[in-house]
Amino acid sequence: MKVAITAMGPGLNAAFSPVFGRAPYFVIVEVDGGNVSEIKSIPNPAAQAARSAGIIAAQTLVSEGVSAVISGSIGPNAHMVLSQAGIGMYSCGGATVLDVARAFAQNACTPITAPGRYGPGYGRGRGWGRGGGWGRGPW
């Protein structure tokens, strides 16, 4: 099975990345029974994108023909793209890509059935605070 794993760098010894859309790399591996072999490492074209990172990253993996994706969390837009393509999504712990791939080979990863939440929430709203903003009084 062809599996994409989010990573901080290229190769099987790279650290596992817990994010999907902004992960620096995807390491694509072949998992056959208990055997794991690297196919290739690709830089994530969405890692520095101003917006739509999850969608761009998901479309990249769809075009690579992977059967499954392993990450710490997958946002709603990426989840939708991957679901429509029939790609399985899993959450798994591990220090390196190789650790995560071995855990997946042993069925130790948890399926992601619902999307994670949106990003960190850097909105432009004024909030509900009672501070003395806009010069309209002593509050």
C-alpha positions as CSV (number, residue, x, y, z in Angstrom):
1,M,0.0,0.0,0.0
2,K,1.3,3.4,-0.9
3,V,1.2,5.7,2.1
4,A,2.1,9.4,2.6
5,I,3.4,10.5,6.0
6,T,3.8,14.1,7.1
7,A,7.4,14.9,7.9
8,M,9.8,17.7,9.0
9,G,12.3,16.7,6.3
10,P,13.0,14.1,3.6
11,G,13.7,10.4,4.3
12,L,12.6,7.7,6.7
13,N,14.7,9.1,9.5
14,A,13.0,12.5,9.4
15,A,11.0,13.7,12.3
16,F,7.2,13.1,12.1
17,S,5.2,16.3,11.6
18,P,1.9,16.5,13.5
19,V,0.4,18.9,11.0
20,F,-0.9,18.2,7.5
21,G,-1.4,21.3,5.4
22,R,1.8,23.0,6.5
23,A,4.0,20.0,6.9
24,P,7.4,20.7,5.3
25,Y,7.6,17.3,3.5
26,F,5.6,14.2,2.6
27,V,7.5,11.0,2.7
28,I,5.8,8.4,0.5
29,V,6.4,4.8,1.5
30,E,5.3,1.4,0.4
31,V,3.9,-0.7,3.3
32,D,3.8,-4.4,2.4
33,G,2.9,-6.6,5.4
34,G,5.5,-5.7,8.0
35,N,8.0,-4.3,5.4
36,V,8.4,-0.6,4.9
37,S,10.3,0.9,2.0
38,E,10.7,4.5,0.9
39,I,9.4,5.4,-2.5
40,K,10.2,9.2,-2.4
41,S,10.2,12.4,-0.4
42,I,8.5,15.4,-1.8
43,P,8.5,19.0,-0.5
44,N,5.0,20.1,0.4
45,P,4.1,22.9,-2.1
46,A,1.5,24.3,0.4
47,A,3.9,24.6,3.3
48,Q,4.4,28.3,2.7
49,A,1.1,29.1,0.9
50,A,-0.8,32.2,2.0
51,R,-4.1,30.3,2.1
52,S,-5.7,27.0,1.1
53,A,-2.7,25.0,2.3
54,G,-4.8,21.9,3.2
55,I,-6.5,21.8,-0.1
56,I,-3.2,22.2,-2.1
57,A,-1.5,19.5,0.1
58,A,-4.4,17.1,-0.4
59,Q,-4.5,17.6,-4.1
60,T,-0.7,16.9,-4.3
61,L,-1.2,13.6,-2.6
62,V,-4.2,12.7,-4.7
63,S,-2.0,13.2,-7.8
64,E,0.7,11.0,-6.3
65,G,-1.8,8.1,-6.1
66,V,-1.5,7.4,-2.4
67,S,-3.9,5.0,-0.7
68,A,-3.5,6.5,2.8
69,V,-2.2,9.6,4.6
70,I,-0.8,9.6,8.2
71,S,-0.7,12.9,10.1
72,G,-1.4,14.2,13.5
73,S,-4.4,16.2,12.4
74,I,-6.2,16.9,9.1
75,G,-8.3,20.1,8.7
76,P,-11.8,20.1,7.2
77,N,-10.9,21.2,3.7
78,A,-8.1,18.7,3.3
79,H,-10.3,16.0,4.9
80,M,-13.0,16.7,2.3
81,V,-10.6,16.4,-0.7
82,L,-9.0,13.2,0.6
83,S,-12.4,11.7,1.5
84,Q,-13.7,12.4,-2.0
85,A,-10.6,10.7,-3.5
86,G,-11.1,7.6,-1.3
87,I,-7.9,8.1,0.5
88,G,-7.7,6.7,4.1
89,M,-6.6,9.1,6.8
90,Y,-4.9,8.0,10.0
91,S,-3.4,9.5,13.1
92,C,-0.4,7.9,14.6
93,G,2.4,8.7,17.1
94,G,6.0,8.3,16.6
95,A,9.3,10.2,16.6
96,T,10.3,9.4,13.0
97,V,8.7,8.6,9.7
98,L,10.0,5.1,10.0
99,D,8.4,4.7,13.5
100,V,5.1,5.8,12.2
101,A,5.3,3.6,9.1
102,R,6.0,0.6,11.2
103,A,3.1,1.4,13.6
104,F,0.9,1.6,10.5
105,A,2.1,-1.7,9.3
106,Q,1.1,-3.2,12.6
107,N,-2.4,-1.6,12.5
108,A,-1.5,0.6,15.5
109,C,-2.8,3.9,13.9
110,T,-6.2,5.4,14.5
111,P,-8.4,6.2,11.6
112,I,-9.3,9.9,11.3
113,T,-13.1,9.9,10.7
114,A,-13.8,13.6,11.3
115,P,-11.7,16.6,10.4
116,G,-9.7,18.5,12.9
117,R,-10.4,22.1,13.6
118,Y,-9.4,25.1,11.5
119,G,-6.0,26.8,12.1
120,P,-5.0,28.9,15.1
121,G,-7.7,31.5,14.7
122,Y,-5.9,34.7,14.0
123,G,-9.1,36.6,13.2
124,R,-9.5,40.3,12.7
125,G,-12.4,40.8,15.1
126,R,-12.3,43.2,18.0
127,G,-13.3,40.5,20.5
128,W,-15.7,40.8,23.4
129,G,-13.3,42.5,25.8
130,R,-14.4,45.5,27.9
131,G,-11.2,47.4,27.4
132,G,-11.1,51.2,26.8
133,G,-10.8,50.9,23.0
134,W,-11.7,53.5,20.4
135,G,-11.7,56.4,22.9
136,R,-15.4,56.1,23.8
137,G,-15.3,56.3,27.6
138,P,-13.5,55.2,30.7
139,W,-14.0,51.5,30.3
